[in-house]
Amino acid sequence: AHSKDGKILASGGEDHAVIVWDLEEGVQKHTLVGHHGSLCLLAVSPLGNLVATGSLDRSIRMWSVEDGEQRTYVGSNGVTHSRALCFLPNGSAIAVASADNITRVYSTTDPYPLVTELKGHRNTVHSIAVSIDGQYYATGSADLSVRTWFVGGGKMNRAMWGHTETVNVVAFTPNGGQVASASTKGFVLLWDVASGEMMRIFGGHNNSVSGLRFFFGAGSEQGHLNAEDISDADVVELLVAEMMRIF
């Protein structure tokens, strides 16, 4: 994971530690020690001041990039470890998706309180994304649904059904108007955020899809996709891996 300005890189793995690197100087800045299990989640805040980590020890921790000190610790109340996390674009909060079907949003300002909970899924929440304008969250779950939520207040906007297996990953277009979702079945679905309607189905994978990234060709304008402009080659670049889950 790296900071938005490209100056900070964070890495973590099975040694339970996180290393923060100063990319301008090319040196190791800090080693963050505190987790008691392999690292499975890692993000750097858009402001570049915090690193968030999740581990098989069932905790989420936030660390200061400046001094390497742990700023907060969030346990998971005995449930299996968290499945995904992401910062709001302005860095003011972090959302954590969990195996207890709930996504929790925490402030990134001391004392890092719980801000809201996104409740509605009926099974493990495997993925979360936030639109670049900070208006919506999207979540994907083992209950086969994709849901969008208003960032302000955490109220659900839409529940979208169409997948036949667990939704592994979700991703917004740059303007937040559409969201893509990918499943263990190997299909990618594209949804309209406002209406909740399915716009397109992308096939071709023989196994689980675990990554999504948008890029745009001549048919897209300011990050908005029209149905007539969508093609398999032009819209979604899939960073594909066979699912080798550690949980």
matplotlib code that plots the C-alpha trace (Angstrom):
import matplotlib.pyplot as plt

x = [0.0, 1.2, 0.3, -1.6, 1.5, 3.7, 6.1, 5.3, 5.1, 3.9, 4.5, 3.4, 3.3, 3.6, 6.3, 3.5, 5.3, 4.7, 7.6, 7.1, 9.4, 10.3, 10.3, 12.0, 15.0, 14.8, 15.1, 13.2, 11.3, 9.7, 9.0, 5.6, 5.4, 2.3, 0.3, 0.3, -0.7, 0.0, -0.9, -3.8, -5.0, -3.0, -3.8, -2.2, -4.4, -4.9, -3.2, -0.2, -0.2, -1.6, -1.2, -4.1, -3.4, -5.5, -4.2, -5.1, -4.9, -8.4, -7.4, -7.3, -4.6, -3.7, -0.2, 1.5, 3.6, 5.5, 6.8, 5.8, 3.7, 0.4, -2.4, -5.4, -6.3, -9.7, -10.5, -13.2, -15.1, -14.2, -15.4, -13.0, -10.7, -11.8, -12.0, -11.4, -10.8, -10.6, -10.1, -12.4, -10.8, -10.4, -8.8, -11.3, -12.5, -11.8, -14.4, -13.7, -15.7, -16.0, -17.1, -19.9, -21.8, -21.2, -19.0, -17.8, -16.6, -14.1, -12.9, -9.2, -9.0, -8.1, -9.7, -10.7, -14.4, -16.8, -18.8, -21.4, -22.2, -23.4, -25.9, -27.9, -25.8, -26.8, -23.3, -19.6, -18.7, -15.7, -15.1, -15.6, -14.9, -15.7, -16.4, -13.8, -16.2, -16.8, -20.5, -21.0, -19.6, -20.1, -19.8, -19.8, -20.8, -21.1, -24.9, -24.5, -25.4, -23.7, -24.9, -24.3, -24.5, -24.6, -21.3, -23.2, -25.2, -24.5, -28.0, -28.3, -28.9, -29.4, -29.2, -28.3, -28.8, -27.4, -24.4, -24.8, -21.7, -19.8, -18.9, -15.1, -14.4, -16.1, -14.8, -16.3, -15.8, -14.0, -17.2, -19.0, -21.8, -21.2, -19.8, -18.3, -18.4, -16.6, -17.4, -16.0, -17.9, -15.7, -18.2, -17.9, -21.1, -21.5, -24.2, -25.7, -25.4, -28.5, -31.0, -29.3, -29.8, -27.3, -25.7, -23.5, -22.1, -18.5, -17.5, -14.5, -12.7, -12.7, -12.2, -12.6, -11.9, -10.1, -9.2, -10.8, -9.5, -11.1, -9.4, -11.0, -10.7, -12.2, -15.8, -15.7, -16.1, -15.0, -15.2, -18.8, -19.7, -22.7, -24.1, -23.4, -19.7, -19.0, -16.9, -15.0, -11.7, -12.3, -13.8, -12.5, -8.9, -9.0, -6.1, -6.8, -5.5, -6.8, -8.2, -5.6, -7.4, -5.6, -8.8]
y = [0.0, 3.5, 7.1, 9.2, 11.4, 8.3, 9.2, 6.5, 2.7, 0.2, -3.6, -6.4, -10.2, -13.4, -12.1, -10.1, -6.8, -3.8, -1.9, 1.8, 3.0, 6.5, 6.3, 9.7, 8.7, 5.1, 4.0, 2.1, 4.6, 2.4, -1.2, -1.5, -4.3, -5.3, -7.8, -11.5, -13.0, -12.7, -9.4, -9.6, -6.0, -2.9, 0.7, 4.1, 7.1, 9.6, 12.2, 9.9, 10.3, 6.9, 3.3, 0.9, -2.8, -5.9, -9.3, -12.9, -11.9, -10.4, -6.8, -3.6, -1.1, 2.4, 3.6, 7.0, 7.4, 10.2, 8.4, 4.7, 4.5, 2.6, 5.1, 2.8, -0.8, -2.3, -5.8, -7.9, -9.2, -12.8, -13.0, -14.1, -11.4, -8.4, -9.0, -5.5, -1.9, 1.4, 5.1, 7.9, 10.0, 12.9, 10.6, 11.4, 7.9, 4.2, 1.5, -2.1, -5.0, -8.0, -11.7, -10.8, -9.2, -5.7, -2.9, -0.5, 3.1, 4.6, 8.2, 8.7, 11.5, 10.7, 8.9, 7.1, 6.5, 4.2, 6.6, 4.3, 0.7, -0.5, -3.3, -5.2, -8.0, -11.5, -13.1, -12.2, -8.9, -9.6, -6.3, -2.5, 0.5, 4.2, 6.5, 9.1, 12.0, 10.4, 10.1, 6.3, 3.1, -0.2, -3.6, -7.2, -10.2, -13.9, -13.3, -12.8, -9.1, -5.8, -2.9, 0.8, 3.1, 6.8, 7.8, 10.4, 8.4, 5.0, 4.4, 1.8, 3.2, 0.0, -3.7, -5.2, -8.9, -10.8, -12.8, -16.5, -16.9, -14.8, -11.3, -11.0, -7.4, -4.1, -1.0, 2.4, 4.4, 7.7, 9.7, 7.2, 6.7, 3.0, 0.2, -3.1, -6.4, -9.7, -13.1, -16.5, -17.7, -15.7, -13.1, -9.3, -7.3, -3.5, -1.6, 1.9, 3.4, 5.7, 3.1, -0.1, -1.6, -4.1, -2.5, -5.3, -8.8, -9.6, -13.3, -15.2, -16.3, -19.9, -19.3, -16.7, -13.1, -11.3, -7.9, -5.1, -1.8, 0.7, 2.4, 4.4, 4.7, 7.1, 6.0, 7.4, 11.0, 12.3, 8.8, 8.1, 5.0, 4.8, 1.4, 1.8, 2.6, -0.5, -3.3, -6.0, -4.6, -1.0, -0.8, -3.2, -4.4, -7.5, -8.2, -11.8, -14.4, -17.9, -17.5, -18.6, -17.5, -17.4, -17.4]
z = [0.0, -0.7, 0.0, -2.5, -3.1, -3.7, -0.9, 1.6, 1.0, 3.6, 3.4, 5.6, 5.7, 7.6, 10.0, 11.8, 11.2, 8.9, 7.4, 6.3, 3.6, 2.6, -1.2, -1.7, 0.4, -0.5, 3.2, 5.8, 8.0, 10.7, 11.6, 13.1, 15.7, 17.6, 15.7, 16.7, 13.4, 9.7, 8.0, 5.6, 5.3, 4.8, 3.7, 3.9, 4.5, 1.6, 3.8, 4.3, 8.0, 9.1, 8.2, 8.9, 9.3, 9.8, 10.9, 11.6, 15.3, 14.7, 15.3, 13.3, 14.2, 13.1, 13.2, 12.9, 9.8, 11.5, 14.6, 14.0, 17.2, 17.4, 17.6, 18.2, 18.5, 17.5, 18.5, 16.7, 19.7, 19.0, 15.4, 12.7, 11.4, 9.3, 5.5, 4.0, 4.9, 3.1, 4.0, 3.0, 0.3, 2.7, 5.3, 8.0, 8.6, 7.9, 7.0, 8.1, 6.6, 8.9, 9.1, 11.4, 8.5, 9.6, 8.2, 10.9, 10.3, 12.7, 12.9, 12.2, 14.8, 18.4, 20.3, 17.0, 18.0, 16.1, 13.8, 12.3, 11.4, 8.0, 8.8, 6.3, 4.9, 5.9, 5.6, 5.7, 4.1, 1.9, 0.2, 0.6, -1.6, -1.4, -4.2, -5.0, -4.1, -0.7, -1.1, -1.2, 0.1, -1.8, -0.1, -1.4, 0.6, 0.8, 0.9, -2.9, -2.8, -3.6, -1.5, -1.6, 1.4, 2.0, 3.7, 5.8, 8.3, 6.9, 5.5, 2.8, -0.7, -2.8, -2.4, -5.8, -6.6, -9.6, -8.4, -7.7, -5.5, -3.0, -4.0, -3.6, -4.6, -5.6, -7.3, -8.2, -11.4, -10.8, -10.8, -8.5, -10.9, -11.4, -9.3, -10.5, -8.5, -9.0, -7.6, -6.9, -9.9, -12.2, -13.4, -13.2, -13.0, -13.6, -11.7, -11.8, -8.4, -8.6, -9.9, -8.7, -12.2, -13.6, -16.7, -18.0, -17.2, -18.1, -18.4, -19.4, -16.2, -15.2, -11.6, -8.8, -9.6, -6.8, -8.2, -10.2, -11.6, -13.9, -16.8, -19.6, -23.3, -25.8, -25.0, -21.4, -20.4, -17.0, -15.6, -16.6, -18.6, -21.0, -21.8, -25.5, -24.8, -22.7, -24.1, -22.4, -23.7, -22.9, -19.4, -16.8, -16.3, -14.1, -11.8, -11.6, -9.1, -8.2, -4.8, -2.2, 0.9, 4.2, 6.2]

ax = plt.figure().add_subplot(projection="3d")
ax.plot(x, y, z, "-o")
ax.set_aspect("equal")
plt.show()
